[in-house]
Amino acid sequence: RERRELQSSLIHQMVAARLRHDSCHCCVVIRNQIIVLLCRTNRQDAGNIIGEICRDIEGFYSLPVRVGVSSPSRGGRDIRRCCLEAQTACRSAGRADGT
């Protein structure tokens, strides 16, 4: 358990470093899930950023990565909905690949 927490912390640091170019982006770890919030980012740029993060994690830690993406948020009150959408998409991706 401690190893997973340490690994999550190190992955969080790696992701946060990737997001430093825009101060409104953020990353949090909740129950061994890495949640990335991208502000004012179009779909193509978001896909590129998430792709880079996945390649970093898969390459450095040799861990499989599943991704769930929500529809765009319309404001701060919408973040909960976006997180739930992304979690649902991620679970669906896990079922599709058998994990």
N, C-alpha and C positions, 0 to 999 in steps of 0.2 A: 504493500500500500504506500509506504513512504517513497519507494522507488518511483511509483507512478506519479506521486505528487511532485517529486523533484523533476521528473521528466516533463510534466506539464508546465512547471515553472520555467524550465529552460526553453521549451517550445514557445511559451508566452514571450520570453525575452527575444527570441528569434523573430517572431511575428511582429512584435512591437518595433523592432529595429527596421523591418521592411516597411512599416507604416509611418515612420518618422517624417517623411517628406511632406506630410499634410497633418497639421496639428489637430484637425477636427476628426480624423480617423481614430478609432480606439479598438482595443482588444482586451477581452477579459477571459478568465478561466472559471468555469462553473462546473463542478462535478466532472472533472477531466474532459470537459468540452471546451474547445477554443471558440469563442464567439468574436467575430470581427464585424465592426460597424464601420461602413464606408460612407462618408458624407459627400453629398453633391458629386457623385461619381456616376458617369453613364455606364450602361450595361457592359459595353466592350471593355472599358478600362477596369471595371470591377472584375470581369472575367480574367483579364491579364494579371491583376494584382493577386487574386485568389490562386490562379494557376502557378504563379511564382512562389507563393507561400507553400502550396502543396508540394511543389518540386523541392523546395528547401527542406521540408519536414521528411519527405520520403527519401531524399538523398542523404541527409545527415543522420537521421535516426532509423532508416530502413523500416519505417512504419507505414502501413497502408492508411490512406486518408480518404474519408468520405466527406462530401460537401453538400450542404443544403443552402439554397439561396431563396430569399423571399422576394416578393414584389417590392417596389420602392416604398419607402416610408413617406408619409405626407407631413410628418412633424414628430415632435417628442412623444406625444401621446400614442403614437402608432408603433413605437418600438416593441412593445410586448407582442403585438400581433405579428410583426416581422420575425421576431425570435421564434415564436410558435410555428410559423410557416416554414422557416428554415429548418427547425428541428424535425418537423414532419417530413420534409423533403429528404433530410439526411437519413432518417429511419427508412424511408422508402428506398433510397439508394442502397442501404445495407441489405434489405430484403432482396433487392434485385441481384446483388452480387453474392448472396448467400451468407453474409456475415451477420 
